[in-house]
């Protein structure tokens, strides 16, 4: 079994998908989680590549957020699209990364991802509130590479 398959249990994955659903319930924003074993690229560059592969750059309001995890490398990256990056305060992503990292250091990966999702969801709700014409543009399922 690969480390990607061991990273989260099926129950933990479902809890993360549910956190995405809850976070997106009050916003037009889109949140995805991508997990892979490792990358030979710079982690931020790989996260941006995944962001595009998952078509997160195609959301109507440019308000997608990706939580990318390279399990074997012990690295994670948060990528926000232009719409969200333009409206959150300068250190927002750093404080969100710190919240995730504090759980990851204790190997509580599920809670780290859930906290990151919910924190991002609050900002998305604040800046991109849900309206009656909103559609869920992207899958909430965890993608794996």
C-alpha positions, 0 to 999 in steps of 0.5 A, spaced: 500 500 500 502 506 498 503 512 503 497 516 499 492 510 501 495 510 508 494 517 509 487 517 511 482 512 512 475 512 508 472 515 514 477 520 515 476 522 507 468 522 508 469 527 514 474 531 509 469 531 503 463 533 508 467 539 511 468 541 504 460 541 503 459 545 509 464 550 507 461 551 500 454 551 503 454 559 504 459 561 498 460 561 491 467 559 492 470 552 491 475 548 495 479 541 493 484 537 496 489 533 492 493 528 495 499 525 492 506 521 494 511 526 492 513 530 486 520 532 483 518 539 482 517 545 487 511 543 491 508 550 490 509 549 482 506 542 482 500 545 486 499 550 481 499 545 476 494 540 480 490 547 480 490 547 473 489 540 472 483 540 476 480 546 472 480 550 479 482 556 475 476 556 471 471 558 476 466 564 474 469 568 480 476 566 480 475 563 488 478 556 488 482 554 493 486 548 493 489 544 499 495 540 496 499 535 500 505 531 498 505 525 503 512 522 502 515 529 502 512 531 508 509 538 504 503 541 503 501 548 499 495 552 499 493 555 493 488 560 492 485 563 485 486 571 483 479 572 486 480 570 493 487 572 493 485 579 491 480 580 497 484 576 503 489 580 508 496 579 506 498 574 512 491 570 511 494 564 507 500 564 512 495 563 518 491 558 515 498 554 513 500 554 521 493 552 523 494 546 518 501 545 520 500 544 528 495 538 526 500 535 521 506 535 526 501 531 531 500 526 525 492 529 525 492 530 518 484 529 518 483 535 523 489 539 519 485 539 513 478 540 516 481 546 519 484 549 513 478 547 509 473 551 514 478 557 515 478 558 507 470 557 507 469 562 512 473 567 508 470 565 501 463 566 505 465 573 507 467 575 500 463 570 496 457 569 499 452 564 496 446 566 492 440 563 489 444 562 482 450 559 485 452 552 482 457 547 485 462 548 479 467 542 482 467 536 485 468 535 493 471 529 492 479 528 494 483 527 488 489 523 488 495 523 484 
